[in-house]
Amino acid sequence: MLTAEIQNMTFSLEQSAEYRFAKESVDEYVDAVMRDHYDAEKCWECEALLSRAISSYTWLSRLEEMVRTAAYEGRIKWDDQLEDCLRFLYKRWLTPCDRADSEISEVARLGHRPDNLEQFEEVRAKVQDRLGRADLRKIAKKSRRTRSNAEPW
């Protein structure tokens, strides 16, 4: 208890209106700073997660470009095993997207928007498109094999 003796009178600081207002003001200030710090930290963490996703996509697309160039130049053969390997990596890339969506929603709830959100969404769309095109190629290839096996030669 904060007390002071002023001319033989005991004065309780906690009982004064000024103390209560000052304490309330300091508490609000500290809470606001801590809340802003938490919000900024959540936003930074979300942006870092999205940056990792964007960076890993960049490496994955570089790998595919290198493999496609090598296949085009005849240095390697593009086959189902190679396609399956790339598909595995693209599918694996999508795995943490649910967590990313959750982080993005949390940051939005706090009133913020990650700076790299658009780029992340573009990359995700490219991965989904790449997997969709690969599925269509696989279906078409299987259909050609099935049709050709059904022919009465």
Secondary structure as UniProt FT lines:
FT   STRAND          3..6
FT   TURN            7..8
FT   STRAND          9..12
FT   HELIX           13..15
FT   HELIX           17..72
FT   TURN            73..74
FT   HELIX           80..94
FT   TURN            95..96
FT   HELIX           97..109
FT   TURN            110..111
FT   TURN            115..116
FT   HELIX           117..150
//
